[in-house]
Amino acid sequence: MADNEEGQDAGRPERISEAEHAVMEALWERSPLTAADVADKVGASRDWSLATVKTLLSRLVTKQAVATEPDGRRFLYRPLLDRADYVGGESRRLVDRLFGGRAAPLLAHLAEAEALSDDDIAEIEALLREIRQ
């Protein structure tokens, strides 16, 4: 897939920052939500004000990751990106950028760093068995 001048994949929204991702997680969990609802879900744990949450929502609207609809004097926000699609794209981007597009070196790195638990290894083995069938 070709990248455009800004380094983004054609047809995909701009990259979502870690802070914006926290907002997206709240919206993926339940939507539509008001800015105040989002602030209640993520603001306290991150020490964010309502103004900060509104700024993040505005950025996500600009990036076409979130849609708004008027609801009286406030707006409701809902994700335009499917969580599974987003995670798949970010995973692919990570593998491409750090491991030359190959997943095996990623798994090798995780194994060498002892970042895989016995449960993780069992899950990977089960997935590999499914793929082979």
Order of alpha helices (4+ residues) and beta strands (2+ residues): alpha-alpha-alpha-beta-beta-alpha-alpha-alpha
